Each structure stands twice: as structure tokens, then as C-alpha cells.
């Protein structure tokens, strides 16, 4: 009887040992699995941190450029000549007259202020630009070219379409006196209708 009792105690202790070993194995398996998943989450977290840092730097760059972009937008928007306002103002006035003063784009007004005569031209149907015909006989070459270049560079939507420059026949070649050129040119500027 002692033998069967001893056998039962050994079997009982063996069962407990197997259960303890099973629980420890299961716990070890779960710990290893959690460790692997935590490593995967750690890698995802590092990738996400790098992405967040890249996005933060990009947002900072955009915020830094916001003023420049706004200034560029304002500059380009101001460069477009609004024909609707001008045509409405002209239609509401009783007398017909050429564009003067504030009815002209500022770049055209600066050319007029320099001594060039400017008249509105007739654009081709469907063309998205205002055309101005200009001429001068009171500007020297060294004043005319910088004037045109300055206006063309100051307005992204203005360009000199054609230019014809001639020396007056009465002026001899290599004259020591100032030579005022006869200049005729066409200016185009983007216009909203």
C-alpha cells in the first residue's frame, strides 16, 4: 500500500511538475511573442518618428515660405491688368477718351511718365492681353532701353512685342549732341476680362 500511495504522490507531483512546466513554457512563449511584437512596434514607432520629423521640417519650410509665396501672389496678381474695371469706368463716363492716369497699368504709367506717348491698341479677338502702342522722339538710346527693360522686368506679364528705333535723318552720324531717337513699339500686358 505504501507503494501505491508513493506511486500516487509521485504521479501527483509529476502532474504538478508537468503543469508548472506547461505554464512556464506557455508564459515563455507569450513573453517571446510579446517581445517580438514590441520590437515590431518599436520599429514602426521609429519610422513614424522619422516621418513626423520630416513632416515637421516640411511644415516649417512652408511656414517660412508663406510670406514669400503671399508676396509673389500679390505681385503677380497686381501685374495682371483688369480690363473689366477700365471698360466699366469708361462706359459710365459721358465722354470717350483714351486711358489716362489710374486707368492705365502702373508699368504703362511709368513709361508715360518717362516721356513716351502711349495709346491703347486693339487686341486680336480672343487674346488675353491688353495692347498699347507707344512712341517717343525725346529719349536717347541709353534712356530708352533701360526704361523698357525695367518695366519688362518689374511686371512678369508685360513684354515688348515689337520695337522700331531710328535716328532722325537730320542728325549726323557720330554727333556730339544728344541723339534723340524716333522709337515706336508695342507693349502687351496680361489682362483679365
C-alpha positions as CSV (number, residue, x, y, z in Angstrom):
1,X,0.0,0.0,0.0
2,X,2.8,2.2,0.6
3,X,3.9,1.5,-2.8
4,X,0.6,2.6,-4.4
5,X,0.5,5.6,-2.2
6,X,4.0,6.6,-3.1
7,X,3.1,6.0,-6.7
8,X,0.1,8.3,-6.4
9,X,2.2,11.0,-4.7
10,X,4.9,10.7,-7.4
11,X,2.2,10.8,-10.1
12,X,0.6,13.8,-8.4
13,X,4.0,15.6,-8.1
14,X,4.8,14.7,-11.7
15,X,1.5,16.1,-12.9
16,X,2.1,19.3,-10.9
17,X,5.6,19.5,-12.4
18,X,4.2,19.0,-15.9
19,X,1.5,21.6,-15.3
20,X,4.2,24.0,-13.9
21,X,6.5,23.2,-16.9
22,X,3.5,23.8,-19.3
23,X,2.6,27.1,-17.6
24,X,6.2,28.2,-17.7
25,X,6.5,27.2,-21.4
26,X,3.3,29.0,-22.2
27,X,4.5,32.0,-20.3
28,X,7.9,31.9,-22.1
29,X,6.1,31.6,-25.4
30,X,3.8,34.6,-24.7
31,X,6.8,36.7,-23.4
32,X,8.8,35.9,-26.6
33,X,5.8,36.7,-28.8
34,X,5.1,40.0,-26.9
35,X,8.9,40.8,-27.2
36,X,8.8,40.3,-31.0
37,X,5.6,42.4,-31.4
38,X,7.1,45.1,-29.2
39,X,10.2,45.1,-31.4
40,X,8.0,45.4,-34.5
41,X,6.1,48.3,-32.8
42,X,9.3,49.9,-31.8
43,X,10.5,49.8,-35.5
44,X,7.1,51.2,-36.6
45,X,7.4,53.9,-33.9
46,X,10.9,54.9,-35.2
47,X,9.7,55.0,-38.8
48,X,6.7,57.2,-37.7
49,X,9.0,59.5,-35.7
50,X,11.2,60.0,-38.7
51,X,8.1,60.7,-40.9
52,X,6.8,63.1,-38.3
53,X,10.2,64.9,-38.1
54,X,10.3,65.1,-41.9
55,X,6.7,66.5,-42.0
56,X,7.5,69.0,-39.2
57,X,10.5,70.3,-41.2
58,X,8.4,70.5,-44.3
59,X,5.7,72.4,-42.5
60,X,8.3,74.8,-41.0
61,X,9.7,75.3,-44.5
62,X,6.2,76.1,-45.8
63,X,5.5,78.5,-42.9
64,X,8.8,80.2,-43.6
65,X,7.9,80.5,-47.3
66,X,4.3,81.6,-46.7
67,X,5.2,85.3,-46.7
68,X,7.3,84.9,-49.9
69,X,4.5,83.0,-51.5
70,X,1.9,85.6,-50.5
71,X,4.2,88.4,-51.7
72,X,4.7,86.6,-55.0
73,X,0.9,86.0,-55.4
74,X,0.2,89.7,-54.7
75,X,3.0,90.8,-57.1
76,X,1.7,88.5,-59.9
77,X,-1.9,89.4,-59.2
78,X,-1.1,93.1,-59.3
79,X,0.7,92.5,-62.6
80,X,-2.5,91.5,-64.3
81,X,-4.3,94.4,-65.8
82,X,-8.1,94.3,-65.0
83,X,-9.9,95.4,-68.2
84,X,-13.4,95.0,-66.7
85,X,-12.9,97.9,-64.3
86,X,-11.5,100.1,-67.0
87,X,-14.3,99.3,-69.5
88,X,-17.0,99.8,-66.9
89,X,-15.5,103.1,-65.8
90,X,-15.2,104.2,-69.5
91,X,-18.8,103.2,-70.3
92,X,-20.1,105.1,-67.3
93,X,-18.4,108.3,-68.4
94,X,-20.2,110.5,-70.9
95,X,-17.1,111.4,-72.9
96,X,-14.9,108.9,-74.7
97,X,-11.2,109.4,-74.1
98,X,-8.0,107.4,-74.1
99,X,-6.8,105.7,-71.0
100,X,-5.1,108.1,-68.6
101,X,-3.7,108.2,-65.1
102,X,-5.1,105.5,-62.8
103,X,-6.9,103.8,-65.8
104,X,-3.6,102.5,-67.1
105,X,-1.5,99.7,-65.6
106,X,1.2,101.2,-63.3
107,X,4.0,99.9,-65.6
108,X,2.5,101.7,-68.6
109,X,2.0,104.8,-66.5
110,X,5.7,104.8,-65.6
111,X,6.6,104.6,-69.3
112,X,4.3,107.6,-69.9
113,X,5.9,109.5,-67.0
114,X,9.3,108.9,-68.7
115,X,8.1,110.9,-71.8
116,X,6.7,108.2,-74.0
117,X,3.3,108.7,-75.7
118,X,1.1,105.6,-75.1
119,X,-2.2,104.8,-76.8
120,X,-4.3,101.7,-76.2
121,X,-4.1,99.3,-79.1
122,X,-6.7,96.9,-80.5
123,X,-6.1,93.2,-79.3
124,X,-6.9,90.3,-81.6
125,X,-10.2,88.6,-80.8
126,X,-9.8,86.0,-78.0
127,X,-6.4,87.4,-76.9
128,X,-5.9,87.6,-73.2
129,X,-3.7,90.7,-73.2
130,X,-4.1,94.5,-73.5
131,X,-2.1,96.1,-76.2
132,X,-0.6,99.5,-76.0
133,X,1.1,101.3,-78.9
134,X,3.9,103.6,-77.8
135,X,6.2,106.1,-79.4
136,X,8.8,108.6,-78.4
137,X,11.1,111.1,-80.1
138,X,12.5,112.6,-76.9
139,X,14.5,109.7,-75.5
140,X,18.1,108.8,-76.1
141,X,19.1,105.2,-76.6
142,X,20.7,104.9,-73.2
143,X,17.5,106.1,-71.5
144,X,15.0,104.2,-73.7
145,X,16.4,100.7,-73.4
146,X,16.8,100.7,-69.5
147,X,13.3,102.1,-69.3
148,X,11.8,99.3,-71.3
149,X,14.0,96.6,-69.6
150,X,13.0,97.9,-66.1
151,X,9.3,97.8,-66.9
152,X,9.5,94.4,-68.5
153,X,11.4,93.0,-65.5
154,X,9.1,94.6,-63.0
155,X,6.0,93.0,-64.4
156,X,6.0,89.3,-65.1
157,X,3.1,89.6,-67.6
158,X,4.4,92.6,-69.6
159,X,6.5,92.2,-72.7
160,X,7.6,94.4,-75.6
161,X,6.1,92.9,-78.7
162,X,8.0,94.7,-81.4
163,X,10.2,97.8,-81.4
164,X,11.4,100.0,-84.2
165,X,14.2,102.6,-83.4
166,X,15.6,105.0,-85.9
167,X,17.9,108.0,-85.8
168,X,16.4,111.2,-87.2
169,X,17.7,112.0,-90.7
170,X,18.7,115.5,-89.6
171,X,21.1,114.2,-87.0
172,X,24.6,113.4,-88.5
173,X,26.3,110.2,-87.5
174,X,28.7,110.4,-84.6
175,X,27.2,113.6,-83.5
176,X,28.4,115.0,-80.2
177,X,25.0,116.4,-79.4
178,X,22.4,114.2,-77.7
179,X,20.7,112.0,-80.2
180,X,17.0,111.6,-79.5
181,X,15.7,108.5,-81.3
182,X,12.4,108.0,-83.1
183,X,11.1,104.9,-81.3
184,X,7.9,103.0,-82.0
185,X,7.0,99.9,-80.1
186,X,4.1,97.7,-79.0
187,X,3.6,96.6,-75.4
188,X,1.4,93.7,-74.3
189,X,0.3,93.1,-70.8
190,X,-1.8,90.2,-69.5
191,X,-5.4,91.4,-68.8
192,X,-8.3,89.8,-67.0
193,X,-11.6,90.3,-68.8
